[in-house]
Amino acid sequence: MDIKEVLRFADDLVLAKTGKHLDRLQEAVLLASWQSQRYSQLAKEFHCTERHVGNMASKLWQTLSKILDKNVTKSNFRSTMERYQVSHNSNFLNSNFLEQGNINFCTEISHPPNAQQKSPPEQTSTEGDTEQKQRLDLRDAPTLRTFYDRTSSPLTTLETWIVEQNCRLLTITGISGIGKSAIARNLIPQIQTQFDRIIWRSLRTSPPLETTLKNLIQFLSNQNPPLPRGGEGGVFPANTDAQLSILIETLRENRCLIILDDVQQILSSGQLAGHYKPEKNYGTLFKLIGEIPHNSCLILNSWEPPSDILTFTDDNSAVCLLQLTGLGEAATEILREKGLLDEEYWPELIELYQGNPLWLKLVAQTINNLFSGRVSQYLSYQPVFLGDELTPILQQHYQRLSEIEKQAIALISNETEPVSFTLLMSKCQGSQVELFKAIQSLDRRGIIAKLSCESETVFTIPPVLKQYVQMIL
């Protein structure tokens, strides 16, 4: 198929719908999408930001989606055009057929006599003001609330990975309250037009893999029971391999976005980070989605990354890992909303609580209740007061640690200055190999911080965690 013909066809569609021809940037977007090129190159050529290109492209995909009555995205533009050519016996590229008066064929496709026509996908819920035939299931997702974006803008990073790099498996990690679910939830409106199906599920009850697979397939395939392959007699296959095969095929046939929240609930406590519970064999699912080519994306939100995710994130752009840190200066908005006083002391409070949105909201409530909002008065008391709300949260993280990890953070907590690995080794009862693994695991959990100090790396933990460890020892 000639790209020039496709561009002419797209221009006629847009002209009939909007009364305007495609401009140069819009044509360049279609050409780049056809040739699987990135928007970043277009931004350089047109001397504009990549975000501007992405926003313009998003509006173009929405326009084409409404005209063709199908969700059109960067990733499926070429295949969509090719399918239309086949389904209309190449007539859709015939300039005589594309007269403005006959353009309605795109929304009312003629079918052969007695042919069974498929109903458009049911829209389970809506996200924003969209007319696209799109299925969304966000029943497990948090409500959209005030969002505090970080200076580094993880939302932009995530959007680039998914839209530009076609990331298939994306893991967002960080300690509880840091904002993993909030970021994933606020990402959906930005990339929603890129997907045919969007589903959010929580693993907080640690469901068996088979339960999750059945739930996902029934929604994504829009069948109940869904049996595109692997099932007989109308019965959902009991074999996990058959279920996985059905899911992967569904992810190829549709562009789906799956968000699995609370992934740490299927991982073991009392071991190093990332090991699955014996009966929770989700590793096979995650590896297949990361390794096998398809058109969809799975986002995992977790306190810690599953161990097998780390084996192919360094050199594989289809698998990405984002470890969230605190809000930084953006956290001042939380303190302002809570009505705290002594603004000159806010940076100290934010640093003390590592810019963690949840922790700052809890301590702000304490400061308002006990000190009438005076931050300076609160900070004058040492050690830091944890409160009945924050202590159980820290306890959950501590109980997940292995014994060697507990030894390591106890040693770090007893020191007034950041600790070198050499010093830890001299005081730790475990072997050097075990200590290496423990430090690496604590880093993956986001519990310790690494600092460069002259010729060596030293380790420290947030004051809040240090206070909790000292309190329980």
N, C-alpha and C positions, 0 to 999 in steps of 0.2 A: 504494500500500500504506500502510495506517495504522500509524504508529509505535507506537500503543498496542497494536495487535494483535501487533506484533513483540516488544514488551517482555513481553507476556503469554506469548507463545510461548517466549522465552528464559528467563523465570522458571520456566515449567513444565519446561523442559529441565534447568536447574540444580537445581531441586527434586528431580526424579527421580534425578539423579546424586548429589547431595550431601545431600539431605534438608533443605536450607535454601533459603529464598527469597532473591532478589536484595535487597541492601540499597540504600539511597538513592544511595550513591556509585557502586555498580555500575550501577544504572539510568541515572545521569547519564552514565557513561562510554559506555554503549550509545547513548544519545541523542546525545551529542556526536559519536560515530563515525558515526552515521547522517546527521548534519547537517554532517559534515566540519569540526567545530570542534576547537580545540586543548585539550590537557589543562591548559594554563596557566590558562585561564579557570576550569576546575573547581577548581583548587587555590585560587584566590581565593575562590570561592563557598563552599567547604567548609573554608576556613581551615586548609589543610594545605600541605605542600610539593608541588611538581610531581613530584618523584621518587616520593613516596608514591603519588600517583595513578597514575604509570606502572607502579610495581611491582604495585599492586592490579589494574590493567588487564591486565598481562601474565599474571597468574594466571587472570583471567577468560577471556582468549583461550585459554589452555591447556585450561581446563575445557571450553569450547565446542568446541575442536578435537577433544578426545577423544570427546565425545558425537557430533559430526557426522561423525567420521572424515575430517576435512578441516582443513587449516591455516587457522584463522580469525584475522584480524588487524584492527587498526583500519581499515586502508585497504580491506580487502575485505569487511568485515562486511555492508554494505548489499547489495553484489552477491551475496554468498553467500546471504543471506536471500531475495533476489529470485529467484535460480536455484532454490532449494528450493520456492518458491511455484509456479513454472512446472512443475518436474519432477513435482510431486505434485498438479497440478491444483487448487491452492489449498487442498487438504485439510490441509496442515500448519498452517494458521491456524484450523482448525476446532476449537473447544474440546472437542467431543465426541471427536475423534480424539486429542486430547492427554491422554487419561487415562493415568495413570502406568503402567498395565499395557501400553499400546500404544506406549510411547515408543521401543521398539527399532527402529522404522522408520528412525531416524536413522543407525544403524550397519549395518543390513541392508536396503538399499533394494531394493524389488521392481522387477523389470524386465519389460518386455513379453515375451511368448513369443518364443523364437528370437533375442532381442536379444543382441548381443555385449557382454559385460560387460568393462570395462577393469580390468586388474589395478591395484592400488594402486601408486604410484611406489615403486621400489626404493630403500631407504635405503642409500646407498653407504657411509656411515660415521655414527657417532653422536657427538654433542657433548653431554656431560652426560647426565642421566637424563631422556630424553624418549621419549614413546610416539607422537609425531606421525609421520605418514607424510610424511617429509621427506627430500629428497636433499641430501647434502653431499659435496663433493669438496675436501678440504683437504690433498691429497697434497703440494702445493708450499708449504703454510703452515708457519711455524716452530712448534716445540713450545711449549706453554704453560709458561712458567717464572715465577719471581718477578717480579711487575710493580710498578714504582715509579711511582705516579701523581703527577702534578704538582699544585701548589697550585691552579692554575686548573681542574683536572680536564677535560682535553680529551675524555675518554670521555663525560662528561655532555653536552658540547657536540655531539659527533658523534651521540650517541643522539637528542638533540633535533632536530638537522637531519634525520636520517633518518626518525624515527618521527613527529615532530610536523609538520615542514615538507615531508615527502615529497620530500626532496632526491633528484634523479635522478643527479647527477654530483658526486662529492666528491673533491677532491684533497688529499692530505696530503704536505707537502713538508718538507724539512729535511736538514741535512748528515748524512753517514753516521754511524751509531752513535747518533743522537739518539733513536731509539725508534719510528720510523714503523710498522714491521712489528709490533712488540710491541703498540702501541696498537690497530691494526686487528685483530690476533689476539685480544686481550682484549675487543674490542668484540663479537665474534661471539656469545659466550654471552649477552650482555645483550639483543641484538636478534634472536636466532635464531628465536624464535617468530613474528616478524613476516613470515617469508619461507618460500616453498615450496621454493626451490632456493638453495643457497649453493655457490659455487665460487671457489677461490683459484688463481690462475695467476701464475707468475713470467715476466717478459720478459727474464731475465738473459742468455739466448742470442740476444736480438734477433730473434725469429721473424717471418716475413712476416705481414702482416695476415690473409691468407687462411688461414694455418695456425691462427692464434688464433681466427678466426671459426668455422672448422669445429669446432675443439675445444670452444668454448663452446656452439655450437648442438647438437652431439651430446649433450652432457650436459644442457643446460637443457630440451631438447625431449623427452629420454628416448627418442630414436629413433636408429637407426643403419642406414642413413643417415637423417638427419632431413629430411623433405621436406614440411613443411606448405604451402609455396608456393615457386615458383621453380625446382623441379627436375623433370626428366622422365626416365622410364624407370629410376627408382631410382638415378640418378646425382646426386651432390651438385653443384649449379650451380657452374660455373667463374667466372661473372661476379660481381665483387665487389659490385655494386649489388644483385644478387639475394640474395647472402649476407647483406648488411646488412638487406635487407627481411625476410628470414626471422628474423633475430635480433631486430629491433624488434618483430615480431609475437609472437615468443615472450616477450619482456619485457612485452608487454601481456596475454597470456593467463595468465601466471604471475607471481607476485611473486618476483623473483630478486634475489639479492645477488651481485655479481661483484667480486672484489678482484684487481686487476692490480698486482703488485709489481715493483720494479726498472724502472719506466717510463723512467728516465733512459737505459737501454740502447738505446732506440729514438730518442734525441735525439742531435744532432750534438755533437762536440767541436770546439774551436777556433772556435766561434761564440758569439754572445750566447746567454743562457739560453733554452731552450724551442723551438729549431728542430729539426724532425724530420730524421732521416737521409733522403737523397733517395729511397731505395727503401722507406721505412717510412711508408706513408700512413695512419697511425692517426688523424690529425686528423679525417678524415671520420667515423670511428666515434665519437669523443668528442663531436663537435658534434651528431651525430644523437641520441645518448643524452641530451645536455643540453637539446636544443631540442624534441624530439618528445615529447608526453605519453605516459607509460606508467606501470606500477605498480612498477617495479624501481629498483635503485640500483647504480651502478658506482663503486667506490672505486679511486683511483689513488694508489700510493705512489711517490714520486719525489724525487730530490735537488733537482730544480727543476721548476716547473710548465710543461707544454706551453704555448707562446705563445698559442694560440687559446683556451685555457681562460680566460685573463685578460680576454677581450673581453666576456664576459657573466656575470661573477661579482658585479659591484657592485650590480646592480639586479634580480637574478634569484635568488630563494630556492631554486630548483630546482637551482642550480649553486653549490657552496660550495668555499672554499679555506681550509685550515688549515695555517699555517706553524709547525712545532714549534720550540720553544726548549728550553733545558736544564731539568733537573729542579729546580734551585734547592735549597731546604732538604731536599727528599726524597732528594737524593743522599747524605745522611749515612748512609742505610741501607746503601748499597753499601760505603762505607768501614768501617762497623761489621761487616758480613758478612765483609769481607776481613781483619778483625782489626788494623786500623791503630791506631797510638797517637797521643798528642798531639791529643786531640779539639778543643782550643781553636784548632788550626791548620787544622781541616777546612774551615771556610768559605773560607779563602784558597785552599786546594787546589781546592775546587769552582769558585770564580770563575776561577781560572787555566785550568781545563779546561772552562769554560762549562757545567758541569753535564751534560756529555755522558756518558751511561751507559757506552758502550763505552770512551771515552778514560779515564774514571776507573778502570774495571776494569783497563785496561792499565797505567796509572801505579801503581795499588795493587800490582800484581804486581811492578813494578820496585822500589817502596819496600820491599816485604817481602824481596825478594831481596838488595838492596844495603844497606839501612839497617835491617834487622830491624823494619820497620814504623814507624820514627820519621819522622813527617811533617815535623817541625821541621828535622831534619837534611837531608832532601831539599830543602826550600824554601830552605835557606841557600846552595845552589849556584845560581848564575846564569851563563848563561841556562838556561832550563828544558830538561831533557833529554827529547828526543823518543822515543828508543828505536827499535829495529829493527821493532817491531810497528806503531807509529803512523805512522812516516815513509811507508810505502807507501800508507797510507790518504789522507794529505794530498796525496801525489803524484798520486793519481787525480783528486782535485778540481782541483788546479792545472793538470793537463794538459787539462782540459775548457775552460779559459778562453780567450777570444779575446785577441789581442795587446793591445788597448786596455785590457782588464780586467787583464791582467798588469802593464801600465804603472801603472795606478791603484793596485793593491794594493802594488806595489813602493814607490811614493811614500808611501803611508800607513804602510808598515812602517818606513820610514826616519825617521819623525817620532816624537818621544817623547810628544807630545800628540795628541789627536784633531784631524783635519784638516778645514778648511772647504773648500767647493767652490771658493771664490775662490783659495785657495792651490793646490789641485790644478790648477786651470785655468792658473795662472801657470807651472806646472812640467811640465804634460803636453804631449806633442808633437801629440796629436790635436786635432780641432776641438771646440768647445763642445758641439755636438750629439752627437758621438761619445762625449764624456766623460759627458754626461747619460745616454746609453743604457748605457754601461759601469757607472756607479754603480747604475742601476736594475737591471741584470742581476745584479750582485754581491749586491744586496739580495735579489733573488728566490732566489738560490742559498743565502742564509743565511750568506754569507762575511763581510759587513761589518755593522756595527751603526750605527744612526743615533742621535745624541744631540742634545738641545736645549741650546744654549749661548748664553745671552743672546738676541740678536736673530737668530741664524742656526743652521742645522743643521750639525753636524760629524759626521765619520765616523771609525770606528776598526775594527780587526779583532782577533779573539781573540789573546791572547799566544802560544798554540800555533801558530796559522797565521802570525803575525808571525815567530816563530822559524824556521819552515820556509822562509818566503820569504827571509829574511836569509841562511839557510844555503845556498840554492841560487844566490843572485845573486853 
